[in-house]
Amino acid sequence: MLDDFFTRALVAGVGVALVAGPLGCFIVWRRLAYFGDTLSHAALLGVALALLFEVNITLAVFAVSACVALALLLLQRRAALSADALLGLLAHSALAVGLVVLAFMAWVRIDLMGFLFGDILAVSKSDIAVIWGGGVVVLATLAAVWRPLFAATVNLELAQAEGMKPEQANIVFMLLMAAVIAISMKIVGVLLITALLIIPAATARSFASGPEQMAVLAALIGAASVLGGLFGSLEWDTPAGPSIVVAALVLFVLSQFSLPWSLMRKGPRKGGDGISETPPTGPGA
C-alpha cells in the first residue's frame, strides 16, 4: 500500500493534520500565532546543527525549538522587553544563525527550498512511522493536560486558585509545539508549518459549539486540506506543501461565507468554542 509515493504523501499529510488541528486550537485561543512562527523559524537552526554534528534532523529540530521556547520563558522574566519584541528577536536570530551555519558548511549540499517549503512527496515509510508515532504521543499528552491548559486559557488566575498548575501545562504545551514542528517540517516546510496549525483551527471555530468539538473539526479540516492540496498539486503541477496551505485557505474563506450576515456585521463576538475575545495568556502574551 505504501509503495506509491503519492499514497505515502497522503498518509503522512493526514497524520500531521490530525495532530496539528487540536494543538492549533490553543494557538488560536491564546493568540500565539507569532510564537508558533518563532519556533518554526528556529527549526532551520536545528537542521543546520543536525547536519553539522551528524545527528537525526527531527530530534535536532525538536531540541532547538524546545530550547527557544524555554529561552522565551526565561527572557520574559529577566529582560525589560515586550513579548512581541522577544519573539521577533528569537525568531530572526535563530533563522539567521541557521543560515550562517549552513553557509559555513560548504561540504554539505542541501535542498534549502525543501526545508523551507517542504517536500511531502518525498516522505518515506520511516517518516510515516515518526509522524504517526509522534502524533499519537502528542495527542495523548495533550489530552492529559487538556483540562489545566484550557482552564488557564479561559482564566489563568482561576486555574491557579484551583491548583491546576497551569505553568506546568504551559511548558508541556510549548514542548508539544516543538514536537509537532519537528515532525511536520518535511511535510510543509518551516515557513508553512504555522499556517497548517492556524488556518484549520480558525476555520473550525466558525462551526464549533464547544472546545472539544472545535479540536475534532480542526483535525478533520486539516485532513481535508491535505487531500485537496495534494490532489490539486497532482492536477495542476503545483508545489505540494504550499498547495496544502492554499487548500486550507480556500476552506477558511468558504467558511466565512457560510456565517450568517448578521454575525458578519457585528464586531468581536464570543466564539462557538466558548472562548471570549480576551487578552492572550501564556508564552508570547
C-alpha positions in Angstrom: 0.0 0.0 0.0 2.8 2.4 0.9 4.9 1.6 -2.2 3.4 4.5 -4.1 4.9 7.9 -3.3 1.5 9.7 -3.6 -0.1 7.3 -1.1 2.8 7.9 1.3 2.3 11.6 1.0 -1.5 11.3 1.7 -0.9 9.1 4.8 1.8 11.4 6.1 -0.1 14.6 5.5 -3.3 13.3 7.1 -1.2 12.2 10.1 0.3 15.7 10.6 -3.1 17.4 10.1 -4.8 15.2 12.8 -2.1 16.3 15.3 -1.8 20.0 14.2 -5.6 20.6 14.4 -6.2 20.2 18.1 -2.9 21.9 19.0 -3.7 24.8 16.7 -6.9 25.4 18.6 -4.9 26.6 21.6 -2.8 28.8 19.3 -5.9 30.5 18.1 -7.5 30.7 21.5 -4.3 32.2 23.1 -3.3 34.3 20.1 0.1 32.7 19.8 0.5 32.7 16.1 3.8 34.6 16.3 5.0 32.1 19.0 4.4 29.3 16.5 6.2 31.2 13.8 9.2 31.7 16.1 9.5 28.0 16.7 9.2 27.2 13.0 12.0 29.7 12.2 14.2 28.1 14.8 13.7 24.8 13.0 16.2 25.8 10.4 18.8 26.2 13.0 18.0 22.7 14.2 18.5 21.4 10.6 21.9 23.2 10.4 23.1 21.7 13.7 21.9 18.3 12.8 24.0 18.4 9.6 27.0 19.8 11.5 27.0 17.2 14.2 25.5 14.4 12.0 22.5 13.6 14.2 18.9 13.0 13.4 17.3 16.0 11.9 13.9 15.5 13.6 15.4 15.2 17.1 17.7 18.2 16.5 14.8 20.4 15.3 12.8 19.4 18.4 15.7 20.1 20.7 16.3 23.6 19.2 12.6 24.5 19.1 12.3 23.4 22.8 15.3 25.4 23.8 13.9 28.5 22.0 10.6 28.1 23.8 12.2 27.8 27.2 14.6 30.7 26.4 11.5 32.8 25.8 10.1 32.0 29.3 13.5 33.0 30.9 13.8 36.2 28.9 10.2 37.2 29.7 11.2 37.1 33.4 14.5 38.8 33.1 14.5 41.1 30.1 12.8 44.5 30.1 11.3 43.9 26.6 7.8 43.2 25.4 6.8 39.7 24.4 6.5 40.5 20.7 10.0 42.1 20.7 11.4 38.9 22.3 9.6 36.7 19.8 11.0 38.8 16.9 14.5 38.6 18.4 14.4 34.9 18.8 12.7 34.1 15.5 15.0 36.1 13.3 18.2 35.4 15.3 17.6 31.6 15.1 16.8 31.8 11.4 19.9 34.0 10.7 22.2 31.8 12.7 20.9 28.7 11.0 21.6 30.2 7.5 25.1 31.3 8.6 25.9 27.8 9.9 24.7 26.3 6.7 26.8 28.7 4.7 30.0 27.7 6.5 29.3 24.0 5.7 30.5 24.2 2.1 31.0 20.4 2.0 27.3 19.8 2.6 24.7 20.1 -0.2 21.2 20.5 0.9 17.9 21.4 -0.7 17.1 24.6 1.2 13.8 25.1 -0.6 12.8 21.6 0.6 13.3 22.6 4.2 11.6 26.0 3.8 8.6 24.8 1.9 8.5 21.0 2.5 8.7 18.0 0.2 5.8 15.8 1.2 6.1 13.7 -2.0 9.5 12.5 -0.8 8.4 11.1 2.6 9.5 7.5 3.3 7.9 4.7 5.3 10.2 5.7 8.3 9.0 9.3 8.1 5.4 8.0 8.3 6.3 5.9 11.3 7.8 9.0 13.0 4.8 11.2 12.1 2.1 8.7 13.3 4.1 7.5 16.3 5.0 11.0 17.4 1.5 12.2 16.7 -0.1 9.6 19.0 2.3 10.7 21.8 1.5 14.4 21.2 -2.3 13.8 21.2 -2.1 11.6 24.3 -0.1 14.2 26.1 -2.4 17.0 25.0 -5.4 15.0 26.3 -3.7 14.6 29.6 -3.1 18.3 30.1 -6.2 19.5 28.3 -8.1 20.5 31.5 -5.5 22.7 33.1 -4.4 24.1 29.8 -7.9 25.0 28.8 -8.6 26.4 32.2 -5.5 28.6 32.0 -6.6 29.8 28.6 -10.0 30.9 29.9 -8.8 32.3 33.2 -5.2 31.9 34.4 -5.9 33.2 38.0 -8.8 30.9 38.4 -6.8 27.9 37.2 -4.1 28.8 39.7 -6.6 29.2 42.5 -8.0 25.7 41.8 -4.5 24.2 42.0 -4.4 23.0 38.3 -0.7 24.1 37.9 -1.2 26.0 34.6 2.5 26.9 34.5 3.5 23.3 34.1 0.7 22.8 31.5 2.1 25.8 29.5 5.6 24.2 29.5 4.1 20.9 28.2 2.2 22.8 25.6 5.4 24.5 24.3 7.2 21.2 24.1 4.3 19.7 22.2 4.5 22.7 19.8 8.2 21.9 19.3 7.4 18.2 18.7 4.7 19.0 16.0 7.0 21.4 14.2 9.8 18.7 14.2 7.6 16.0 12.7 5.8 18.4 10.3 8.9 20.1 8.8 9.3 17.6 6.0 5.6 18.0 5.1 5.1 21.7 4.6 8.5 23.2 5.5 9.5 25.5 8.3 7.8 28.6 6.6 4.4 27.0 6.3 4.0 25.0 9.5 2.3 27.8 11.3 -0.3 28.1 8.6 -1.2 24.4 8.9 -1.6 24.9 12.7 -3.7 28.1 12.5 -5.9 28.0 9.4 -7.8 24.7 10.1 -8.4 25.8 13.7 -9.6 29.2 12.6 -11.9 27.6 10.1 -13.3 25.2 12.7 -14.1 28.0 15.1 -16.9 29.2 12.8 -18.8 25.9 13.3 -17.8 24.5 16.7 -20.2 24.6 19.6 -17.6 23.6 22.2 -13.8 23.4 22.6 -13.6 19.6 22.1 -15.7 19.8 19.0 -13.5 22.6 17.6 -10.5 20.4 18.1 -12.0 17.5 16.2 -13.3 19.8 13.4 -9.8 21.4 13.1 -8.3 17.9 12.7 -10.8 16.9 10.0 -10.5 20.3 8.2 -6.7 19.9 8.2 -7.0 16.4 6.8 -9.4 17.7 4.1 -6.8 20.4 3.3 -4.1 17.8 2.8 -6.3 15.8 0.5 -7.4 18.8 -1.5 -3.9 20.3 -1.7 -2.3 17.1 -2.8 -4.8 16.2 -5.5 -4.7 19.9 -6.6 -0.9 19.7 -6.8 -1.3 16.5 -8.9 -3.8 18.1 -11.2 -2.1 21.4 -11.8 1.5 20.5 -11.2 2.0 23.0 -8.3 4.2 22.7 -5.2 2.6 20.2 -2.8 3.3 22.0 0.5 2.1 25.4 -0.5 -0.9 23.7 -2.3 -2.0 22.2 1.1 -1.9 25.6 2.7 -3.9 27.2 -0.2 -6.5 24.4 0.1 -6.8 25.3 3.9 -7.2 28.9 3.0 -10.0 28.1 0.5 -11.8 26.2 3.2 -11.4 29.1 5.6 -12.8 31.6 3.0 -15.8 29.3 2.3 -16.5 29.0 6.0 -16.7 32.8 6.3 -19.4 32.9 3.5 -21.4 30.4 5.5 -21.7 32.6 8.5 -25.0 34.5 8.9 -24.8 38.0 7.6 -25.9 39.4 10.9 -22.9 37.9 12.6 -20.6 39.1 10.0 -21.8 42.7 10.5 -21.2 42.6 14.3 -17.9 43.3 15.9 -15.9 40.9 18.0 -18.0 38.0 19.3 -17.8 35.1 21.6 -16.8 32.1 19.5 -18.7 29.0 19.4 -15.9 27.3 21.3 -16.8 29.3 24.4 -13.6 31.3 24.5 -14.2 35.1 24.7 -12.0 37.5 22.8 -9.8 38.2 25.8 -6.2 39.2 26.0 -3.8 36.4 25.3 -2.2 34.2 28.0 0.8 32.0 28.2 4.0 32.2 26.2 4.1 35.2 23.9 1.4 37.0 25.8 
